[in-house]
Amino acid sequence: MINKKQIRDLVEKMHNIVIVEKNIPKLEKHKHLLNSHWLEDPLYNLNDLSEEERLLFLLILDGTSFSYWSEPRWQISHNCKRLDGAKAMIFALKRAVDKGNLKLSVDNLSNLSREEYREILKGTTEIPLFEERFQILKEIVNVLNEKFDGNIKNIIKFAKGDALKLLEILVKSFKFFEDYITYEDERIELNKKAQLFILDVYRIFGGEGLGKLANIEELTACADYKLPQVLRRMEIFEYSPELAERIDKNVPLPSGSLEETEIRIKTIFAVERIKKYFNETLKINTRSDQVNELLWKLGQIKHSKDKPYHKVRTTKY
């Protein structure tokens, strides 16, 4: 499980990034984004799906949403516009569902061929780590059949309405949800994709029924590459000259490196500090996932102050 105290203690040992807390108030003008979510976008409407189909859609999406960066960039065309990153993935999957090319049941998913999946994700170029994404689809089928009687609702039911129990089930059951780093021989759980799935379930069901999950406030930020980019834009993150040079020159960081570890750890910590500001200074009752959503939404808006995000070839985010 993610240990916030462990995260807090580790921040004191890391010196490649300074968190400039005096700049946190810059986010106040974006507070309207605290209660927004990508599910509200009519482009990705999932209300026409059954409960089981919605859960399976989210499991596929959040399990395979990672590492979109490439040159040239993988993009999907829609209405004379180009979508990329997570937005393109959401659109591609939902378009395939609407056309009947992606049938949301375990039986149908088990019969999905590599070439059929390639066609679903067909874009301006092949998506990075295509084979890894396809193998995750196969793992979803295998795990659901072997551990959950082929019924995705059982994952939620076994958690008995507890977000932390659900997180434990997901990480123990699906290898692709395992996400930890090691720092000074200490294992640090981050679990970006597993947390994202839980939060999407919570939001899509409005915190009721299958989405009624206690301890949702105990989840942390989903440490990826877009959040730190926005934190840097807002001058809440200040990188050391050496780290800034590597990122700005688009030099990939090794997966599990000290630099990547610090970026992800301090992203989580910064979100907790921002949450504290909204709660204590602005008196706005705020969860970590809402701050996460605010920053992610800002990351979808191109800005003149944007600098490159850090690049790590990984299936974790």
C-alpha positions as CSV (number, residue, x, y, z in Angstrom):
1,M,0.0,0.0,0.0
2,I,1.0,3.6,-0.6
3,N,2.5,5.0,2.6
4,K,2.2,8.8,2.7
5,K,4.6,9.1,5.7
6,Q,7.2,7.1,3.7
7,I,6.8,9.5,0.8
8,R,7.2,12.5,3.1
9,D,10.3,11.1,4.7
10,L,11.9,10.4,1.3
11,V,11.3,13.9,0.0
12,E,13.8,15.2,2.6
13,K,16.5,13.0,1.0
14,M,16.1,14.1,-2.6
15,H,17.6,17.3,-4.0
16,N,17.1,17.3,-7.8
17,I,13.8,19.1,-7.5
18,V,12.7,21.9,-5.2
19,I,9.0,22.3,-4.4
20,V,8.3,26.0,-4.3
21,E,5.3,26.2,-2.1
22,K,4.8,30.0,-2.4
23,N,3.7,29.3,-6.0
24,I,0.9,26.9,-5.1
25,P,-1.7,29.8,-4.9
26,K,-1.3,30.1,-8.7
27,L,-3.6,27.1,-8.9
28,E,-6.5,28.9,-7.2
29,K,-7.8,30.3,-10.4
30,H,-8.1,26.8,-11.7
31,K,-10.1,25.5,-8.7
32,H,-13.2,24.9,-11.0
33,L,-11.3,21.9,-12.4
34,L,-11.3,20.1,-9.0
35,N,-14.6,18.5,-9.8
36,S,-14.1,17.8,-13.5
37,H,-13.3,14.5,-15.0
38,W,-12.5,13.1,-18.5
39,L,-15.7,11.0,-18.3
40,E,-17.8,14.2,-18.6
41,D,-16.5,14.7,-22.2
42,P,-19.3,13.7,-24.6
43,L,-16.6,12.3,-26.9
44,Y,-16.1,9.5,-24.5
45,N,-19.7,8.9,-23.2
46,L,-19.9,5.5,-21.5
47,N,-23.5,5.8,-20.3
48,D,-24.7,3.5,-23.1
49,L,-22.7,0.6,-21.6
50,S,-23.8,-1.8,-19.0
51,E,-22.1,-1.8,-15.6
52,E,-20.0,-4.8,-16.5
53,E,-19.0,-3.3,-19.9
54,R,-18.1,0.0,-18.2
55,L,-15.9,-1.8,-15.7
56,L,-14.2,-3.8,-18.4
57,F,-13.7,-0.7,-20.6
58,L,-12.0,1.1,-17.7
59,L,-9.8,-2.0,-16.9
60,I,-8.6,-2.2,-20.5
61,L,-8.1,1.6,-20.7
62,D,-6.2,2.1,-17.4
63,G,-4.3,-1.2,-17.9
64,T,-3.0,-0.1,-21.3
65,S,-2.7,3.7,-20.8
66,F,1.1,4.4,-20.7
67,S,4.1,5.6,-22.6
68,Y,2.6,7.4,-25.6
69,W,5.6,9.5,-26.5
70,S,7.3,8.7,-29.8
71,E,8.8,10.4,-32.9
72,P,6.7,10.7,-35.0
73,R,3.9,10.9,-32.5
74,W,1.1,8.3,-32.4
75,Q,-2.1,10.2,-33.1
76,I,-5.8,9.4,-34.0
77,S,-7.8,11.6,-36.4
78,H,-11.3,12.7,-35.5
79,N,-13.3,15.5,-37.2
80,C,-10.2,16.9,-38.9
81,K,-8.4,17.1,-35.5
82,R,-5.6,15.0,-34.2
83,L,-5.9,13.4,-30.7
84,D,-2.9,11.9,-29.0
85,G,-1.9,10.4,-25.7
86,A,-4.6,9.2,-23.3
87,K,-7.3,11.1,-25.1
88,A,-6.5,9.2,-28.3
89,M,-6.5,5.9,-26.4
90,I,-9.9,6.6,-24.9
91,F,-11.4,7.6,-28.2
92,A,-9.9,4.7,-30.1
93,L,-11.3,2.1,-27.6
94,K,-14.7,3.7,-27.5
95,R,-14.9,4.0,-31.3
96,A,-14.1,0.3,-31.5
97,V,-16.8,-0.5,-29.0
98,D,-19.4,1.6,-30.9
99,K,-18.5,0.0,-34.2
100,G,-18.6,-3.5,-32.7
101,N,-14.9,-4.1,-33.2
102,L,-14.3,-4.4,-29.4
103,K,-16.9,-6.4,-27.7
104,L,-16.8,-5.9,-23.9
105,S,-17.1,-9.3,-22.5
106,V,-14.4,-11.7,-21.3
107,D,-15.3,-14.3,-23.9
108,N,-15.1,-11.9,-26.8
109,L,-12.0,-10.3,-25.5
110,S,-10.3,-13.7,-25.3
111,N,-10.9,-14.1,-29.1
112,L,-9.5,-10.7,-30.0
113,S,-6.5,-11.2,-32.3
114,R,-3.3,-9.2,-32.4
115,E,-4.2,-7.8,-35.8
116,E,-7.7,-6.8,-34.7
117,Y,-6.2,-5.0,-31.8
118,R,-3.7,-3.3,-34.1
119,E,-6.6,-2.1,-36.2
120,I,-8.4,-0.7,-33.2
121,L,-5.3,1.4,-32.3
122,K,-4.4,2.3,-35.9
123,G,-3.1,5.8,-36.1
124,T,-0.6,8.0,-37.8
125,T,2.1,5.5,-36.7
126,E,2.1,2.4,-34.6
127,I,1.6,3.1,-30.9
128,P,4.7,2.5,-28.8
129,L,4.9,-0.8,-26.9
130,F,2.1,-2.3,-28.9
131,E,3.0,-5.9,-28.0
132,E,3.1,-5.1,-24.3
133,R,-0.4,-3.6,-24.5
134,F,-1.7,-6.6,-26.3
135,Q,-0.3,-9.0,-23.7
136,I,-2.0,-6.9,-21.0
137,L,-5.3,-7.6,-22.8
138,K,-4.5,-11.3,-22.6
139,E,-3.6,-11.0,-18.9
140,I,-6.9,-9.3,-18.2
141,V,-8.8,-12.3,-19.7
142,N,-6.7,-14.9,-17.9
143,V,-6.9,-13.3,-14.5
144,L,-10.6,-12.6,-14.7
145,N,-11.2,-16.2,-15.7
146,E,-8.8,-17.8,-13.2
147,K,-9.5,-15.6,-10.1
148,F,-12.8,-13.9,-10.6
149,D,-15.0,-16.5,-12.3
150,G,-14.9,-14.5,-15.5
151,N,-16.9,-11.7,-13.9
152,I,-15.2,-8.3,-13.5
153,K,-17.8,-7.2,-10.9
154,N,-16.3,-9.7,-8.5
155,I,-13.2,-7.6,-8.3
156,I,-15.3,-4.8,-6.8
157,K,-17.5,-7.1,-4.7
158,F,-14.4,-8.8,-3.2
159,A,-13.2,-5.4,-2.0
160,K,-16.4,-5.0,0.1
161,G,-16.7,-1.3,-0.7
162,D,-13.2,-0.3,0.4
163,A,-10.8,1.5,-2.0
164,L,-7.7,0.3,-0.2
165,K,-8.8,-3.3,-0.2
166,L,-9.6,-2.9,-3.9
167,L,-6.1,-1.5,-4.5
168,E,-4.6,-4.5,-2.8
169,I,-6.6,-6.9,-4.8
170,L,-5.7,-5.2,-8.1
171,V,-2.0,-5.1,-7.4
172,K,-1.9,-8.7,-6.2
173,S,-4.0,-10.1,-9.0
174,F,-2.7,-8.2,-12.1
175,K,1.0,-8.1,-12.8
176,F,0.6,-5.0,-15.0
177,F,-0.8,-3.1,-12.0
178,E,2.3,-3.7,-10.0
179,D,4.1,-0.4,-9.7
180,Y,6.9,0.2,-7.1
181,I,10.3,1.7,-7.0
182,T,13.3,1.0,-4.8
183,Y,15.2,3.8,-3.1
184,E,18.0,3.1,-0.6
185,D,16.8,-0.5,-0.4
186,E,13.3,0.7,0.5
187,R,10.3,-0.4,-1.5
188,I,8.0,2.4,-2.3
189,E,4.5,1.6,-3.7
190,L,3.2,4.1,-6.3
191,N,0.5,2.0,-8.1
192,K,-0.4,4.7,-10.7
193,K,-2.6,2.7,-13.0
194,A,-4.3,0.7,-10.2
195,Q,-5.3,3.9,-8.4
196,L,-6.5,5.4,-11.7
197,F,-8.8,2.5,-12.2
198,I,-10.2,2.8,-8.7
199,L,-10.8,6.5,-9.2
200,D,-12.4,6.0,-12.6
201,V,-14.8,3.5,-11.1
202,Y,-15.6,5.8,-8.3
203,R,-16.3,8.6,-10.7
204,I,-18.2,6.7,-13.4
205,F,-20.7,5.3,-10.8
206,G,-20.9,8.6,-8.9
207,G,-19.7,7.2,-5.7
208,E,-22.8,4.9,-5.5
209,G,-23.4,1.2,-6.2
210,L,-20.2,-0.4,-7.5
211,G,-18.5,3.0,-7.0
212,K,-19.4,3.4,-3.3
213,L,-15.8,3.1,-2.0
214,A,-14.7,3.9,1.5
215,N,-11.2,5.3,2.0
216,I,-11.1,6.9,-1.4
217,E,-9.5,9.9,0.2
218,E,-6.5,7.7,1.2
219,L,-5.4,7.4,-2.4
220,T,-2.6,9.6,-3.7
221,A,-1.7,11.3,-6.9
222,C,-1.3,9.1,-10.0
223,A,2.4,9.8,-10.6
224,D,2.9,10.1,-14.3
225,Y,4.7,12.4,-16.8
226,K,2.0,15.1,-17.3
227,L,1.6,16.2,-13.7
228,P,5.2,17.1,-13.2
229,Q,5.2,19.0,-16.5
230,V,2.3,21.1,-15.2
231,L,3.9,21.6,-11.8
232,R,7.0,22.9,-13.6
233,R,4.9,25.2,-15.8
234,M,3.3,26.6,-12.6
235,E,6.8,27.1,-11.1
236,I,5.9,24.7,-8.2
237,F,8.6,22.4,-9.4
238,E,12.1,23.8,-9.9
239,Y,14.5,21.3,-11.4
240,S,18.3,21.2,-10.8
241,P,20.2,22.5,-13.9
242,E,21.5,19.0,-14.6
243,L,18.0,17.4,-14.5
244,A,16.4,20.3,-16.4
245,E,19.0,19.9,-19.2
246,R,18.4,16.2,-19.6
247,I,14.6,16.7,-19.8
248,D,14.7,19.7,-22.0
249,K,16.9,17.9,-24.5
250,N,14.5,15.0,-24.5
251,V,17.1,12.6,-23.1
252,P,15.1,9.5,-21.8
253,L,15.6,8.7,-18.1
254,P,16.2,5.0,-17.3
255,S,13.3,3.3,-15.7
256,G,13.9,3.1,-12.0
257,S,16.6,5.7,-12.1
258,L,17.1,8.1,-9.2
259,E,15.9,11.0,-11.3
260,E,12.7,9.2,-12.3
261,T,12.2,8.2,-8.7
262,E,12.5,11.7,-7.4
263,I,10.1,13.1,-10.0
264,R,7.4,10.6,-9.1
265,I,7.9,10.9,-5.4
266,K,7.8,14.6,-5.4
267,T,4.8,14.7,-7.7
268,I,2.9,12.8,-5.0
269,F,4.2,15.0,-2.2
270,A,3.4,18.2,-4.2
271,V,-0.2,17.1,-4.7
272,E,-0.5,16.5,-1.0
273,R,0.8,20.1,-0.3
274,I,-1.6,21.5,-2.9
275,K,-4.5,19.6,-1.3
276,K,-3.5,21.1,2.1
277,Y,-3.6,24.6,0.6
278,F,-7.1,24.0,-0.8
279,N,-8.3,22.5,2.4
280,E,-6.8,24.7,5.0
281,T,-6.3,28.1,3.3
282,L,-9.1,28.2,0.8
283,K,-11.4,26.0,3.0
284,I,-12.4,23.9,0.0
285,N,-12.8,20.2,0.9
286,T,-10.4,18.6,-1.5
287,R,-9.1,15.0,-2.1
288,S,-5.8,14.1,-3.7
289,D,-7.5,12.7,-6.7
290,Q,-9.2,16.0,-7.3
291,V,-5.9,17.8,-7.3
292,N,-4.6,15.1,-9.6
293,E,-7.5,15.7,-12.0
294,L,-7.0,19.5,-11.9
295,L,-3.3,19.1,-12.9
296,W,-4.1,16.5,-15.6
297,K,-6.7,18.8,-17.1
298,L,-4.2,21.7,-17.2
299,G,-1.8,19.3,-18.9
300,Q,-4.2,18.8,-21.8
301,I,-4.0,22.5,-22.5
302,K,-1.0,23.6,-24.6
303,H,0.8,26.5,-22.9
304,S,3.7,28.8,-24.0
305,K,5.5,28.1,-20.7
306,D,5.5,24.3,-21.3
307,K,8.8,22.5,-21.4
308,P,9.2,18.9,-22.3
309,Y,8.0,16.2,-19.9
310,H,10.4,13.6,-18.6
311,K,10.5,10.5,-20.8
312,V,10.8,7.0,-19.5
313,R,10.0,4.0,-21.6
314,T,7.8,2.1,-19.2
315,T,4.4,0.3,-18.9
316,K,3.8,1.9,-15.5
317,Y,2.6,5.3,-16.8
